[in-house]
Amino acid sequence: MARQPYRAPDEQLPASLDTGYDAYRDLRFDPTQALWRKEALPFQVQMFHRGFLFKQRVELWRVHEGRAEPIPYSPGQFDFPQGVTPPQDQALGFAGFRVHTPLNQPDVFDEVIAFLGASYFRALGKGHAYGLSARGLALGSGDAGAEEFPLFRAFWIEQPLPGATQLVVHALLDSPSVAGAFRFLIRPGGETVIDVQSRLYPRVDLARAGIAPLTSMFEFDAGDRVGTDDYRPAVHDSDGLAIFNGHGEQIWRPLSNPSRVQHSAFADAGPRGFGLMQRKRGFGDYADIEARYHQRPSLWIEPKGDWGKGAVTLVEIPTGDEYHDNVVAFWRPEAPLRAGREHRFDYRMHWCDTHQWDADLAIVTATRIGAAPDPARRLVVIDLDGGRLASLPRDAKPIPDVWAARGDIVGAVVYPNPETRGWRLSFEFRPQTGSTDGRDVELHARVLEGQVPLSETWLYRWST
């Protein structure tokens, strides 16, 4: 397929389906017609209608005993809202699909994963509400110039056996620059795990490919509310980027809503994992009954095999509201993906509350930044919990290890937090004045016992 020129899928729709968001949301599949409902199988599939932003036709196939059959479309499968006329075309096709299974209760089929729009999909673990999304591939995300959005143009869904606890989905990726084949092994549960096998076949050399891309939203957090007027303490789908690099270092980078687009690249070789995490899990952390940000999942990517050299890349885009995703994270290989070759990237996705990869290290539970007594400085307060640090006696003297490429670190200290039974690291930062080599400074902080880390490494981009 990659040897052939790209052919865009059909986007022609009746005018009645050129709807807004609310009308499209009310254009619902009839659950009584879900695939495999009559067979009483442990997974059911409901389709999305074409319309709104999702105009491209996506082919859907069901696979049983090695044979693939197209899933037929009919307007009678859907409930159309007032003002939207059902199409006469009996071959209009679908925009995507979602899978239901008894996720939260044994006798209730809940949505566990949805594929809709370009190569986007999102999943849930037990007790979660939809938040961040994943994609099959990112091309030029956050870079100068137009971004290219590959799409899943066809899916093959394998019929599960009675009593099955996992579902297999195959997908065909396509765009002007690349074709690809994906296999998803989906295992729902308290932590929904998806094993992804991806094979990419570029039509042109790809120097800006993003592997295992994640897309999320961060508007503001309780730790830094400058200019925020909102009753809620925080509004975000994710609060930080976590990395477990090939050198065994565990990194936490709090997210921000910058005044301009920011790119951060964390160079690595053989990464062990990365993800966008939602660590704050209490209702009071957000106080939003409808959005339920405290129930949004984290997503941890665990590479399989050696991904070689490259960088975990973070793109943060300014946003003035909570309705637009403004955070992207992915792995960018150092070497371009050459045209005419097969490129393999396999990984495991953990849709979870959290994912602790080194239990000996304390993790950052909160970052707070505010005014210091000296107006030329800013006070940074980092709360830590867990790991060997939690078992230290209260009179222990762990060592703060804090530094910045430019500017001064003043008064770094580590002390117990009796309210959380954790520890707190605080320091003041005085930015360098009159600098001509850029406005951004990377701050680094961790806690040591001698030369041995007791905490993950906290990173923060300071913008002046």
N, C-alpha and C positions, 0 to 999 in steps of 0.2 A: 504493500500500500504506500509506503514512504517513497517508492520510486515513481509514483504517479503524482501529477499535480493535485493540489488540494481542491476539493469541491465542497463548497459551503452547503450545509443542509438546508432544507426547505424552511423558509420563514414566512411564507404567505399565509395570512389568516383572514377570515371574515372580519369586517369592520366592527362587528358586535363584540369581538374578543379583544379589541384594543382597549382594555379596561384599565382602571386605576387599581391601586393596591387593595382597597376595601372590597371592591367587587370581585377581584380575583381571589381574595382570601375566602370569600363566601361561595366560590365555585368549587364544590366539594365532591369527591368521589363517594359513591354510595357504598358504605362498608359492608352491606349484605352481599355485594358482588366481588368482594376481595378475592384475589387469587388464593386458592387452597383453603378457603373458609369451609366450603362444603365437605372437603376431605378431612376436616378436623385435624389438620397438621399443625405443628407447633409454631409455624411462621405463616403470616399472611402478608400479601402485598397489595397496596393501594396505589393507583396511578395519579399523577398530576396532569391537569389539562393544560394545553398550550394557551398562552395569553399573557397580558401584562408585559413584564420584561422577558418572559420565557417563551419566545416565539419559535425557537428552533425545534424542529421535529427530532425526537430521540426514538430510535428503534428499541423495542423491548421484546426479548425472547425468553421463553421458559424452556428449561432443559430437563428432560426426564429419561432415565436409562440411556443416556448418550445421544438422544435425539432432541434437536432444537425446533421449536415451533414458535411463530410470532404470536405475541399477545394481542388479540384483536381489539380495536377501538370501536366504541359506539357512544354517541351522545347520551344514550340511555343509562350509561354507567355513572352519570354525574347529575348532581342537583344544581341547577343554574339559578343564580340569584335574580331578583326582579331587575328588569332592564337589560339583561344579557340573553339574547336569543340563541337557543341551541343551534349549532351549525347543521346544515343539511349534508355536509360531506361525511360519509361513513368511513372514510379512510384518513381522517385528519391527523390521527396519531397523538402521541403523548409528549409531555415535556420532561418527565422524570417519574420517580416512584419513591415510595417509602415503605418500610418494613415494620410490621407489628409483631409482638411476641409477649407472653406473660412476663413482663420485666419487674413490676412492682408487686403484683398480686398473682397468685397461681391461676385465677379464673378470669383475669382481665387482660385483654390484648392491648398493650401500650406501644406507642411508636418508639423505635429504638434507633433507626437510622433513616436518613432521607438524602436522595441524590436529586438535585435540582439546580439548573443554571450552570453553564460552562462546565468546568470540572469540579464544582463545589459539592461537598457533602458534609453532613454533621451527624453526630451520634450522641447517645445518652447512656449513662450508667444508671443504676437504680437510684431513684430519688432526685434525679437531675431535671433541670429545665434547660431548654436549648440556649446555647450561648455562642461560643466561638465555632468557626468552621474550618474545614480542611479543603485542600484542592489536590487534584492529581499532579499538576505541574504549574509553576509560575514562570513566566518569560518576561524579563525586564521590569519586574515589580519594584516600584519606587525609584527607578532610574529615569534619567532624562530621556525624553522621547516617549512614544506611545507604547503602552503595555499590550502584549498579545495574550489573549485568553484562550488557551486550548479548551476543547470541549469533549465531554464524553458523548459520542454520537450514537452509541449502541451499547446495550447491556444484555448479558445472558445470565439468567437467574436459575440456579440449580434447585430442583424440587427436593426438599428435605425429606428424610425418612420419618415415620412416626416416632415420636420421642426424641428427635434430634435436638441437640443443644447448640448447633452452629449452622450457619448458612453461608454458601459460597456464591459470590457474584463476580462475573467477568465483565470487563469494560474495554471498549475501543476508544482510545484518545486520538484526537485529530486537530490539526491547525495548519495554517500556511507553512509553518516552520518545522513541524514534527508530527510523527504518528507514534502511537504507543499502545501497548497491551497491558492491562492491569488485572490482577486477581485479588479479591478481597475475601478473606476467611473471617467471618463475623461471629464472635462469641459473646452474647449479651450476659450481663450479670451486674453485681455490685460495682465492678469495674468492667466496662465493656471493652474487650480486647479485639483488635482487628489486625490480622497479619496481611500485609500488603506485599505483593510481588509486582514490580513494575519493570517493563522493558520499553526503552525509548529508542526510536529510529529517526534521527533528525534528517530533515530534507536539506537543511543548511547547517553550517557550524553554529552551535549555540554557546555563546560566551557568557550569557546572562541567565542561565537556567537556575531556577529555584526548586530544589528537591524537597519533597514532603512539606509543602508550604502550609502555614497556619495563618488564619485571618481572624482578628479579634477587635474589640473596642475598649478604649480607655479614655474617659472624659476627665475625671478627677478622683482623687483619693483623700482620705481623712488626713494624711500626713503633710499635704501641701495644698491648701485651699485658697491660695492667693487669687483674688478676683472672682471667687465663686460665690454665688448667691443661690443656695439650694437647700431645702430642708433635709436632704439626705446627706449622710456623712461621706458617702462614696458612690460613684457610678462607674462601673467597669465590668466587662466580661472576664478580664484577666488582669492580674496586678503585677506580674513579673515574668521575665524570661529566665528559665532555669537551664543550665548547661552542665553536663558531666563530660569533660573533654578527654581526649586521648591520653593526656598525662595524668589522669586521675583526679584533676581538680574539679571541685564542685562550686559552681558560680551562680549567684543570684543578681539579676539586674532589674531593679524596679522599673516599671513602665512610667511614661510621662506623656503629657499632652503638650507638645512643644509649640513654640511660636512660629517655627518653620520646620520643614521636613528634615528629619534627622536620620542618618544612616549609621549603623554601628556594625562592624564586622569583627567577629571573634575567631581569629585564625586558629586552625587546628589540623590535626592529622589523625585519622581513625577515630572520629567522635563516638562516644558511647551513648549519648543521648542529649536531647534538648526538648524544650516544650514551653508553651505559654500556660501559666498556672494561675489558678484562683485560690490563693491560700486563706484569705479571710472567709470564714464559713458561718459566722453568726448573723442572725437576722438584724441585730442592732448595728452591724457593720455597714449596712446599707439602708435599712428601715423602709424598704420598698416592697409593699405587699404584692403588687401586680407583677413587677419585673422579676422578683425573686433572684436577685443577683447572687445571693448567698448559696443558691443551688445550681449555679452555672458550672459546668464541668471544666476541669483542667484537661490538657491534652499533652501527653508525653510521647515523644518519638524515640524509639529504640532501634537504631540501625542494626541490620544483620549483615555480617561480613565486614570487610574493610572498605570504607568509602574513600580512602585515600586522603589527599590534602585538599583543603578548602577552607570555608569559614561559615560558621553559624551567623546569619545575617539578620539584623533587626531593622525594620523601617517603621518610624513613628511619624504620623501625619497630623497636623493640627486639625482639631474638630471643635465645633461649638455646640454639639448636641450628642445625644446617646444613640442616634438612629443611623449613624454612618460608621462602618468599620474603619479604623484608622491605624491599625497595628498589623504588620505582616512579619512573620519569621520563617526562615527556611535555611536549608543547606545549599551553599553555592560551591560547586567543585572549582578547584583552582584551574584546572585545564578545561578548555572548551570541549563540549560534547561534539565530536566530529560527525559530519554528515556521512551517510552510507555505512555506519557501524551500529551495532547493538550496544546499548548502555544499560546495565542492570543496577537497580537500587531496590533492595528489599528491606522492609522495616516492620516493626510492630508498633501499633498505636494503642495507648492506654487512655481511654476516656474515663477520668477518675476524679476523686476529690483532691488527692495529692499523690505524689510518687516519690518515695524516699529511697534513694539509690545508695547512700552511705550513711547507715544508721549511727555511726560513731560521731558524725558531725552535727552540731547545732545548726538549725536553719533560721533564716530571717523571718520573723513573723510580722514586723512592722518597721517602716521607715518614716521618720518625722523630721521635717526641716522647718526652721523658723528663725526669728530674729535672735541675735546674741546681744549681750550687754554692750559690746563694742559694735556700733553701727557699720563698721567696715567688715564685720565677720557675719557668718551664718552658723547657726547651731544645728548640728546633725545628731539625731538620736535613733539608734538601731536596737530593736528588741530581738533577742535570740532565745530559742528554746530547743530542748532535746539534745540527743547525743551525749557524749561523755561530759560535756560542760554542765549538764543538768545534775550530774552526780557529784560534782565538786562540792566540798564543804563551803559554807557561806563566807568563811574567812579566807578562802583561797585567793590567790593573786594572779589570775590569768593576765596575759600580756596583750595589750592592744597593738595591732600592726596596721597602721593607717598611713597612706601616702598619696600624693598627687603629683602629676607631671609638672604642674606649675601652681604657684600659690603656696600658702603656708598652712600646716596642720597645727592646731594649738590645743593643748589640754586634753589629749585623748586619754580616756579612762574606761575601765570595765568594772561593773559593780552589780551585785545581785538586785533583782527586781522582786521584792517580797509579794507583790500583788499577783504576779503571774508565775512565781516560783521559777522564773527563768533568769536571764542575765541581760544587762543593758550596756551597750557600747555607745559612748557619746564623745563628740569632739567639736571644735570650732574650725571653720575653714575661712581663711582670708584669701580671696582671689588676688592674683597678681594684677597690678594696675599698670596701664601703659603697654600691655602686651601687643605685639604686632603679628604673632603667629597663630591667630585664630581665637575665637571667642569661647570655645568649648574645652573643658578640662575633664579628664576621667579621674574620679576618686576611687580608691581601693581601700577596703577595710576587712579585717578578719581578727579572730581571737586565737592566741597561741598559748600552749603550755611548753615553755622552752622554745624549741624550733618546730614543734609538732602542732598542726592546725587542730583547733577545737571547734571551729565553725566553718561553714562554707565562706567563700570569698564574695563580699558585697561589692558591686560595681555601680557607679552612678555617673551620669554625664552632667556636669555642671555647665550651664550656659549663662554667659554674662551679657 
